[in-house]
Each structure stands twice: as structure tokens, then as C-alpha cells.
């Protein structure tokens, strides 16, 4: 009878910790949902660039996208 009583506090402590983790996850947006305009501009530049090295040609748009994502806490 003492064993089930010892397990109850561990279950309740896990339950109280779960909402805190869910709140942190819910407050941070998904990477796909932020910086859409910058991502679109970067992708168009990379796809339609006539340069031999599209990455060099589109470096300014790539930097704008990276700084936008960094503003939301993502490392790209």
C-alpha cells in the first residue's frame, strides 16, 4: 500500500512540468511561419539568377533572410 502512494507525487510533478514546456513551445513560432517575404525574395533570386555563382549574386537577400530568422531566435 505504501508503494502506490509514493508514485502519486512523481506523476503530479510530471503533469505540472508539462504545461510549462508546452507554453515555451507555443510562444515560439515555427520557422516556416516567419520571414515569408524574405524567404520568397531569397528563393526567387537564387532560382532566377543568371550569375555563375547565384549565392554570391544573392548574398544581400540571403543576409536579410538570416537576420530576420535570427530576430525570431533561429540560427540559419
Secondary structure by P-SEA (a helix, b strand, c coil): caaaaaaaaaaaaaaaaaaaaaaaaaacccccccaaaaaaaaaaaaaccccccccccaaaaaaaaaaaaaaacccc
